[in-house]
């Protein structure tokens, strides 16, 4: 047994060596910074460091829930992130099903390329574009609405419209790239299943309902499982670029709050406590969703 294990190691050591730089980078940038979580339980002072800063226990967590704005910020984050998850799951899923029905190969590839290009643009660029497009006076969207006899809408100055803008713009940016996962799953559906369904008299809609969707369901379960782990992540870059004082009460999320508290106000310990709270809730949601995916979609990692 030992000789066999040694033989396997001698055979696979180049693969381990190949993956070693990635492992080192993950340990360096993902796990080593977790040592800084101790700040959440200290009154951290940069000049004192982790070892000499005063220990305050759970005081920062208690203060977090006593703040008058904490409930509103958590609610904003949950609502915005949940809407993004739901819409961001339905739109690419439906788009992949529709695109899968296109039989002209060149047209299919062209559409797919066009819709996933926005994924590669940063929110710094898209934020500037949205500010111009949604301007109350000179934005092309409000100009079109004016031609249709609709009063201009203050998309970035009204709380409810601001949330709507966040969800729609995030979905527009990411749905094409997200659809790649479902298109790959659709490509793996065996043609014999469609042939058998067609011989049984199933039309295209029935084939989609009884062959296509059940075949893609395990992948959909994986996507939902991973997405719910980010239910407290409202996309900091997007919100930060578009947030303004007019919509602060309905647009401020945990990440922007942590940024202002930790980096601008230099309250590192409190910001770390908020980050720990967010990470713990996200971890619990991932575990719960994984159990649901295993129960209802028969999905397991191993």
C-alpha positions in Angstrom: 0.0 0.0 0.0 2.8 2.4 0.9 4.7 1.6 -2.3 1.5 2.3 -4.3 1.1 5.6 -2.6 4.7 6.5 -3.2 4.3 5.6 -6.9 1.2 7.8 -7.2 3.1 10.7 -5.6 6.0 10.3 -8.0 3.6 10.2 -10.9 1.5 13.2 -9.9 4.1 15.5 -8.3 4.3 17.8 -11.4 0.6 18.4 -11.0 1.0 19.4 -7.4 3.9 21.6 -8.3 1.7 23.2 -11.0 -1.1 24.1 -8.5 1.3 25.2 -5.8 1.5 28.9 -6.8 -2.3 29.1 -6.8 -2.5 27.5 -3.3 0.1 29.9 -2.0 -1.8 32.9 -3.4 -5.1 31.7 -1.8 -3.4 31.2 1.5 -1.7 34.6 1.3 -4.6 36.8 0.2 -7.6 34.8 1.5 -6.6 33.1 4.7 -3.8 35.2 6.1 -5.9 38.4 6.3 -8.4 36.4 8.5 -6.0 36.9 11.4 -7.1 40.5 11.3 -10.6 39.4 12.5 -9.3 39.8 16.0 -9.8 43.5 15.5 -13.5 43.0 15.9 -13.0 42.1 19.5 -10.5 44.8 20.3 -10.3 48.6 20.5 -7.7 48.4 17.7 -5.1 51.1 17.4 -2.7 50.9 14.5 0.2 52.1 16.6 -0.4 49.4 19.2 -1.0 46.5 16.8 -3.0 43.3 17.5 -1.0 42.3 20.6 -1.3 45.5 22.6 -4.7 46.9 21.6 -7.3 46.7 24.4 -9.7 43.7 24.4 -13.4 44.8 24.4 -15.1 41.5 23.6 -18.5 41.8 22.0 -18.9 45.6 22.6 -18.7 46.4 18.9 -21.4 43.9 18.0 -23.7 45.2 20.7 -23.1 48.8 19.4 -23.8 47.7 15.9 -27.4 46.6 16.7 -28.0 49.6 18.9 -27.2 52.1 16.2 -30.4 53.7 14.8 -29.4 53.1 11.2 -28.3 49.5 11.6 -31.7 47.9 10.9 -32.3 50.1 7.8 -28.8 49.3 6.4 -29.3 45.5 6.9 -32.8 45.7 5.4 -31.4 47.7 2.4 -28.7 45.1 1.9 -31.1 42.1 2.1 -33.7 43.7 -0.2 -31.3 44.8 -2.9 -29.2 41.6 -2.8 -32.2 39.4 -2.8 -33.8 41.1 -5.8 -30.4 40.9 -7.6 -30.2 37.1 -6.8 -33.8 36.4 -8.0 -33.7 38.5 -11.1 -30.1 37.6 -11.8 -31.1 33.9 -11.7 -34.3 34.0 -13.7 -33.1 36.3 -16.6 -30.0 34.3 -17.6 -31.8 31.0 -17.2 -34.6 32.1 -19.5 -32.2 33.7 -21.9 -30.1 30.5 -22.1 -33.3 28.5 -22.8 -34.3 30.9 -25.6 -30.8 31.1 -27.1 -30.5 27.3 -27.1 -33.5 27.2 -29.5 -31.6 29.4 -32.1 -30.5 27.0 -34.8 -28.3 29.5 -36.9 -24.9 28.9 -35.4 -23.4 32.3 -36.4 -26.4 34.3 -35.1 -26.3 32.3 -31.8 -22.6 33.0 -31.2 -23.0 36.7 -32.2 -25.9 37.2 -29.7 -24.0 35.5 -27.0 -20.9 37.6 -27.5 -22.8 40.8 -27.5 -24.7 40.2 -24.3 -21.7 39.1 -22.2 -19.4 42.0 -23.2 -20.8 44.3 -20.5 -19.5 41.9 -17.9 -15.9 43.0 -18.7 -16.6 46.7 -18.1 -15.9 48.0 -14.6 -18.6 49.8 -12.6 -16.4 52.9 -12.7 -17.1 53.1 -16.5 -20.7 51.9 -16.3 -21.4 54.3 -13.4 -20.4 57.3 -15.5 -22.5 55.9 -18.4 -25.6 55.5 -16.2 -25.2 59.0 -14.7 -25.4 60.4 -18.2 -28.1 58.1 -19.5 -30.4 58.6 -16.5 -29.9 62.3 -16.1 -33.2 64.1 -15.3 -32.6 66.8 -17.9 -30.2 65.5 -20.6 -30.3 61.7 -20.2 -31.4 59.7 -23.2 -33.8 57.6 -21.1 -35.8 60.6 -19.8 -35.8 62.2 -23.3 -37.4 59.0 -24.7 -39.9 59.0 -21.9 -40.7 62.7 -22.6 -41.4 61.9 -26.2 -43.8 59.2 -25.0 -45.6 61.8 -22.8 -44.2 60.4 -19.6 -42.9 62.7 -16.9 -39.1 62.5 -16.3 -38.1 60.0 -13.6 -35.4 60.7 -11.1 -33.8 57.2 -11.3 -30.8 58.1 -9.1 -32.6 60.6 -6.8 -35.6 58.6 -5.6 -35.1 55.7 -3.2 -37.4 53.2 -4.8 -36.3 54.0 -8.4 -32.7 53.9 -7.2 -33.2 50.3 -6.0 -34.8 49.5 -9.3 -31.9 51.0 -11.2 -29.4 48.9 -9.2 -31.2 45.6 -9.9 -31.8 46.3 -13.6 -28.3 47.6 -14.3 -26.6 44.7 -12.4 -28.7 42.2 -14.3 -28.0 43.8 -17.6 -24.3 43.7 -16.9 -24.1 40.1 -15.7 -26.9 38.1 -17.3 -25.0 37.3 -20.5 -22.0 36.0 -18.7 -24.1 34.1 -16.2 -25.9 32.4 -19.0 -22.7 30.7 -20.1 -23.1 28.2 -17.2 -26.6 27.2 -18.4 -25.6 27.0 -22.0 -22.8 24.7 -21.1 -25.2 22.5 -19.2 -27.7 22.6 -22.1 -24.9 21.5 -24.5 -24.4 18.4 -22.3 -28.0 17.2 -22.6 -28.0 14.0 -24.6 -29.8 14.3 -28.0 -31.4 10.9 -27.5 -33.6 12.4 -24.8 -35.1 14.9 -27.3 -35.5 12.2 -29.9 -37.4 10.0 -27.4 -39.6 12.8 -26.4 -40.3 13.7 -30.0 -41.2 10.1 -30.8 -43.7 10.3 -27.9 -45.4 13.3 -29.5 -43.9 16.0 -27.3 -43.7 19.5 -28.9 -40.8 22.0 -28.3 -42.5 23.4 -25.2 -43.1 20.0 -23.7 -39.5 19.0 -24.5 -38.3 22.1 -22.7 -40.5 21.4 -19.6 -39.8 17.7 -19.3 -36.2 17.3 -20.7 -34.3 20.6 -20.8 -35.3 22.1 -17.5 -34.9 18.9 -15.4 -31.4 18.4 -17.0 -30.3 21.9 -16.1 -31.8 21.9 -12.6 -28.7 20.5 -10.8 -26.6 23.3 -12.2 -29.3 25.8 -11.3 -29.1 24.5 -7.7 -25.4 25.1 -7.6 -25.8 28.7 -8.9 -28.5 29.4 -6.3 -26.4 27.9 -3.5 -23.4 30.1 -4.4 -25.6 33.1 -4.9 -27.2 32.9 -1.5 -23.8 33.1 0.1 -23.7 36.6 -1.2 -27.1 37.6 0.0 -25.5 40.3 2.2 -23.3 41.5 -0.6 -25.1 44.3 -2.5 -22.1 44.8 -4.9 -20.1 47.6 -3.3 -18.6 48.9 -6.5 -22.0 49.5 -8.1 -23.7 51.1 -5.1 -20.6 53.2 -4.2 -20.5 54.7 -7.7 -24.2 55.5 -7.8 -25.0 56.3 -4.2 -25.8 59.9 -3.3 -27.3 61.8 -0.2 -30.7 61.8 -1.8 -31.0 58.0 -1.7 -28.8 57.3 1.3 -31.8 56.0 3.4 -32.8 53.4 0.9 -29.5 52.7 -0.9 -26.9 52.5 1.8 -25.7 48.9 2.3 -23.4 47.1 4.7 -20.4 47.3 2.4 -20.6 51.1 1.9 -21.3 51.6 5.6 -18.2 49.5 6.5 -16.2 51.6 4.0 -17.2 54.9 5.5 -16.8 53.6 9.1 -13.5 51.8 8.7 -11.5 53.7 6.1 -13.0 57.2 6.3 -13.7 57.5 10.0 -10.8 55.2 10.9 -13.0 53.0 13.2 -11.3 49.8 12.2 -12.6 47.6 15.0 -16.2 48.4 14.4 -15.9 47.9 10.7 -14.3 44.5 11.3 -17.1 43.6 13.6 -19.7 44.4 10.9 -17.7 42.4 8.4 -17.5 39.4 10.8 -21.3 39.5 11.3 -21.8 39.6 7.5 -19.5 36.7 6.9 -21.1 34.5 9.6 -24.6 35.0 8.3 -23.4 34.3 4.7 -21.7 31.1 5.8 -24.9 29.9 7.6 -27.0 30.6 4.5 -24.6 28.6 2.3 -24.9 25.6 4.6 -28.7 25.9 4.7 -28.9 26.3 0.9 -26.6 23.3 0.4 -28.8 21.1 2.5 -31.9 22.3 0.5 -30.1 21.7 -2.8 -29.2 18.2 -1.7 -32.8 17.5 -0.6 -34.7 18.9 -3.5 -32.2 18.8 -6.4 -30.1 15.8 -5.4 -26.9 18.0 -5.5 -23.8 17.0 -3.6 -20.3 18.2 -3.7 -19.0 14.7 -3.0 
